[in-house]
Amino acid sequence: MVVVDRVTTLTKDAFLRDYAARRRPVVMTGASSAWPCMHSWSNEYLRERFGNDEVAVQLPEADGQFHYRSSKQTRFHDFLEEVTCPNPKMQYLTTNALMGAKGEILHALANDFPMPEFVPKESVRVGNIWIGPAGTKSVLHHDAEDNILAMVRGRKKFVLFAPSDTKNVYPYPVKNIRAILEGRVLDSRIDMSNVDFERFPRFRKANPIHVTITPPEMLYLPAGYWHYVVGEEMSIMVNFWFFPLAYRATLLPPVLQTRIKWVLAAFFNRLESYGRASQDIFNRRARRYGDFRRCRSRR
């Protein structure tokens, strides 16, 4: 059975040499212990600062998992009340909601979770905050960049699969246009809460790696590592997506496939936008033609 290393913290050289370069996950048990958010992000603090802000919260789909395709608008105060009460509503405040048009909440809290010193700052893409009740479940998926995930409150359980298990976890293929249009290019087709082994027999050959993190622990996941995440308590987590520039040559097949899928998704989105623009032009010309015909008929 594969066991993920647990260390207190890492220097930049040790992180890059022993884990980033070797594409190995690791848990750091004390790397974020001094972050201000570990001590200040109480419900009262967050409610006082952002209670009246409008946010978009993600909703689970029929399978009970979050695919990040369905959302609703609400006040941050109401969301916080609904996920911290004795019978919480299943909803999740995630990266897109916090970034918003101007990223007000994320930017206001950025100083509370400074980027770890061992992360190559020139390659960081974005930082995010995730807030949800106990019972949240992600779809099994992988990321296209390396990922640092730090627990601020609560506890999350991760089930990981190495990139070598990609075939056994049944990803959506590059040619699956529906998956591209629905934004599921990073996902597995397997429902981890109710695995159908008749449809997905190779999954029996997969080798799951179980990791649980609590504050102030931090998990490093290399790009291409599949992960299914369950919130075992009401939780707040922050993360950074990045790719070490020195190791671009080690891009794994799942990441390369993701790049291809993103290109296809961008292509179809562009076609769709052209289609909408063409329809708008047609509608405007039709209205003008109708106005012209009515003016002619009045003469």
ABEGO torsion letter per residue (X at the ends): XBBBBBBABBBAAAAAAAAAAAGBBBBBAAAAAABAAAAABBAAAAAAAAAABBBBBBBBBAAGBBAGABBBBBBAAAAAAAAABABBBBBBBBAAAAAEAAGAAAAAAAAABBBBAABBAAABABBBBBBBBBGBBBBBBBBABBBBBBBABEBBBBBBBBAAAAAAAGBBBAABAAAAAAGAAABBABBAABBBAAABAAAAABBBBBBBBBOABBBBBBBGBBBBBBBABBBBBBBBBBBBAAAAAABBAAAAAAAAAAAAAAAAAAAAAAAAAAAAAAAAAAAAAAAAAAAAAAX
